Amino acid sequence: QVQLIESGGGLVQAGGSLRLSCVASGLTFSRYALSWFRQAPGKEREFVGVISWNGDRTYYIDSVKGRFTISRDNAKNTVYLQMNSLIPEDTAVYFCAGQVRNPNYAGPPKYAHDYWGQGTQVTVSS
């Protein structure tokens, strides 16, 4: 049974930082590109960024570029989302997701994601 479990969310003041983790089990982690998505209340789910299978390539949406960093540790089956300089607009439930169709790809969403986590809440107060 494949599981992706996010953690690290919470309440933080604007300007603060959080690091989210997503631990995977039940799959060959290094065969997957890993993405982060988020969904704010009343809004559609939004792609945030992606990291390729070996971590050599990353891609971010413009609104988080320079503030968020995705990394991964294949030995620990874990992908991270370091979020700095948080703003209230970053408030959302954050999800990790894996896609195996092209694990070397790191760009705007192009391939369906095979597995999703349950999400972790991030709330940024002003």
Disulfide bonds with the S-S distance in Angstrom:
Cys22-Cys96 1.93
